């Protein structure tokens, strides 16, 4: 089972614009945001629905998650990839018959957002 983690996102003001970055032990360039819009997209209502559904209904695959959300597979898959990239979820590979499916699992239970002005 993946270890639960805390994510910290810091928003700083620089020269009249906000700059976002995520504190992590990985390289900062992997988590740079282009601005507030990127944070808003990351924390959209659809992403919140995805996280809630993964947590409460424990879908067996991305396809199963898309069915539970009543959304298209491609859009759910794109959202899942973004959430995985920023460390909110992990995709667990499972072999079923002749296929490999990816079961989404939440690995974050706390997210802290700091705003420095």
C-alpha positions as CSV (number, residue, x, y, z in Angstrom):
1,X,0.0,0.0,0.0
2,X,1.4,3.4,-0.9
3,X,2.5,5.7,1.9
4,X,0.2,8.6,2.7
5,X,1.8,11.9,2.1
6,X,1.2,15.6,2.8
7,X,1.5,18.0,-0.2
8,X,2.5,21.6,0.2
9,X,1.9,24.2,-2.4
10,X,3.4,27.6,-2.0
11,X,2.0,30.7,-3.8
12,X,4.4,33.7,-3.8
13,X,3.9,37.2,-5.1
14,X,6.6,38.5,-7.4
15,X,6.5,41.7,-9.4
16,X,2.7,41.9,-9.4
17,X,2.0,38.3,-10.3
18,X,1.6,35.1,-8.4
19,X,4.0,32.3,-8.9
20,X,3.2,28.8,-7.7
21,X,5.5,25.9,-6.9
22,X,5.2,22.7,-4.9
23,X,7.6,21.9,-2.2
24,X,8.9,18.4,-2.7
25,X,12.0,16.3,-2.5
26,X,11.9,16.0,-6.3
27,X,13.2,18.7,-8.5
28,X,11.3,22.0,-8.4
29,X,11.0,22.1,-12.2
30,X,8.7,19.1,-12.1
31,X,6.2,21.0,-10.1
32,X,6.3,24.6,-11.4
33,X,3.0,26.1,-12.2
34,X,2.5,28.9,-14.7
35,X,0.2,30.8,-12.4
36,X,-3.0,30.8,-10.4
37,X,-4.9,29.3,-13.4
38,X,-2.8,26.1,-13.1
39,X,-3.7,25.7,-9.4
40,X,-7.3,26.3,-10.2
41,X,-7.2,23.6,-12.9
42,X,-5.5,21.2,-10.5
43,X,-8.0,21.8,-7.8
44,X,-11.2,21.9,-10.0
45,X,-14.5,20.5,-9.0
46,X,-14.0,17.6,-11.4
47,X,-10.7,16.7,-9.9
48,X,-12.3,16.8,-6.4
49,X,-15.1,14.5,-7.7
50,X,-12.4,12.1,-9.0
51,X,-10.6,12.1,-5.6
52,X,-13.8,11.6,-3.7
53,X,-14.9,8.8,-5.9
54,X,-11.5,7.0,-5.7
55,X,-11.6,7.4,-1.9
56,X,-15.2,6.3,-1.3
57,X,-16.0,3.9,-4.2
58,X,-12.5,2.4,-4.8
59,X,-12.8,1.8,-8.6
60,X,-10.8,-1.1,-10.0
61,X,-9.6,0.8,-13.1
62,X,-9.6,4.1,-14.8
63,X,-12.4,2.8,-17.0
64,X,-14.4,1.8,-13.9
65,X,-13.8,5.3,-12.5
66,X,-15.0,7.0,-15.7
67,X,-18.2,4.9,-15.5
68,X,-18.8,5.8,-11.9
69,X,-18.4,9.5,-12.7
70,X,-20.5,9.2,-15.9
71,X,-17.7,10.9,-17.9
72,X,-15.7,9.9,-20.9
73,X,-12.6,7.7,-20.5
74,X,-10.2,10.1,-22.2
75,X,-11.1,13.1,-20.1
76,X,-11.0,11.1,-16.9
77,X,-7.6,9.6,-18.0
78,X,-6.2,13.1,-18.7
79,X,-7.3,14.3,-15.2
80,X,-5.9,11.1,-13.6
81,X,-2.5,11.7,-15.3
82,X,-2.4,15.3,-13.9
83,X,-3.3,14.1,-10.4
84,X,-0.6,11.4,-10.6
85,X,2.0,13.9,-11.9
86,X,1.5,16.1,-8.9
87,X,1.5,13.2,-6.5
88,X,-2.1,13.1,-5.4
89,X,-2.7,9.5,-6.6
90,X,-0.7,6.5,-7.8
91,X,-1.8,4.0,-10.4
92,X,-1.3,0.4,-9.3
93,X,-0.8,-2.1,-12.1
94,X,-2.8,-5.2,-11.9
95,X,-2.9,-8.1,-14.4
96,X,-6.4,-9.4,-15.2
97,X,-6.6,-12.2,-17.7
98,X,-4.6,-11.0,-20.7
99,X,-4.7,-7.3,-19.8
100,X,-3.1,-4.9,-17.4
101,X,-5.3,-2.4,-15.7
102,X,-4.3,0.6,-13.7
103,X,-6.2,1.0,-10.4
104,X,-6.1,4.6,-9.0
105,X,-5.3,5.0,-5.3
106,X,-5.1,8.1,-3.3
107,X,-1.7,8.7,-1.6
108,X,-2.4,12.2,-0.1
109,X,-4.6,12.9,2.8
110,X,-3.6,16.5,3.6
111,X,-2.8,19.4,1.3
112,X,-1.5,22.6,2.6
113,X,-1.5,25.8,0.6
114,X,0.7,28.7,1.7
115,X,0.3,32.2,0.2
116,X,3.2,34.6,0.6
117,X,2.6,38.2,-0.2
